Amino acid sequence: AQKVTQAQTEISVVEKEDVTLDCVYETRDTTYYLFWYKQPPSGELVFLIRRNSFDEQNEISGRYSWNFQKSTSSFNFTITASQVVDSAVYFCALHNTDKLIFGTGTRLQVFP
Amino acid sequence: EAGVTQFPSHSVIEKGQTVTLRCDPISGHDNLYWYRRVMGKEIKFLLHFVKESKQDESGMPNNRFLAERTGGTYSTLKVQPAELEDSGVYFCASSFSVIMNTEAFFGQGTRLTVV
């Protein structure tokens, strides 16, 4: 079965704190892609990153970093020095055939 | 370049009424997807069009939902008659290709409330 689990429903931090959003996935495929999307208050889903199953290198983009661990089927997302503008719902997703399988999302609230 | 646009952004209807949601994909994107998020749950796949053909409609909840994409451009999703459990946010996405390394671009969603 294909499944994505985001166990953290809601996280609250104070500005400048680091925060990690967890994502655990299940798949029988040997080749797959994982994604993170951000849903700000305006509602649209904004693409953040795509990672293929053959590339376990961690990726850093500014204050964002991603830790892909095939051994634990996890694809965690860390925001360093969080800002109020980071407040949003974050979704992790697994690509299956022709569609995305999403987790339930983690609502991040960053307080000033 | 315009992104994926959805209309309306919000809709409140009574149980038993009909509602039609519209999605305009990015120009040139043959693939169009509908997803739905019910309050607090995951975003779930509804169906996938390749041009005007339904490639995969395995996620459609029941026959009260009808999706069309005449001419392979914009798509509509009609709910008739609407039930309370249909409330949620309906997302549309489009992509140039279905291969896994292709990004899907999402619209802002239509928030449907059935009362």
Interface residues (C-beta under 8 A of the other chain):
Chain A: V4 T9 T31 Y32 Y33 Y37 S42 G43 E44 L45 V46 F47 R50 N52 F91 A93 H95 T97 D98 K99 L100 I101 F102 G103 T104 G105
Chain B: G3 S9 N31 Y33 Y35 G40 K41 E42 I43 K44 F45 H48 Q55 D56 G59 V89 F91 A93 V98 M100 N101 E103 A104 F105 F106 G107 Q108 G109 R111
